[in-house]
Amino acid sequence: MRMSDFVARDAIIADLAATNKEGVIREMVESLRAAGQFRGADLEDIIRAILKREFLGSTGIGRGVAIPHTKHNSVERLIGTVAISRKGIAFDSLDGEPVHVFVLLISPQDRPGDHLRALENVSRSLRDDKFVAALRSASTREEIIALLDKAEH
């Protein structure tokens, strides 16, 4: 499973406005909504589910990267988006460092295999320091899309 299989390109955020964990999650979920990824879903319920997952343990995996995620009945298939923070955001990361690169995943409740494969794929991609540095320096949605496409070939 490649990132392009589930990242909603219209929802990619090249320069997050948010300054805290909840703000990042809200901005990313709203971006997915604006891109037409939720039909009649309760955005607050989705945000609560992601924050509940964060309460169990931060998805800030270190090296400036976080992969917030949840399973939710508002989606019929795995969806996600990518967001970049220029300044970095305190996200309770494992290494205590601010996060600059976020990949949000939301999958259906009944598809745990897809959820795990996506997490594995994203974490593998984000272990590549050059790829993460390139994402951090991308200034437009189009540049991020090109990097995602290039990383898969």
Buried (B, 14 or more C-beta within 10 A) or exposed (E): BBBEBBBBBBBBBBEBEBEEBEEBBBBBBBBBBEBEBBEEBEBEEBBBBBBEBBEEEBBBBBBBBBBBBBBBEBBEEBBBBBBBBEEBBEBBBBEEBBBBBBBBBBBBEEBEEBBEBBBEBBEEBBEEEEBBEBBBEBEEBEBBBEBBEEBEE
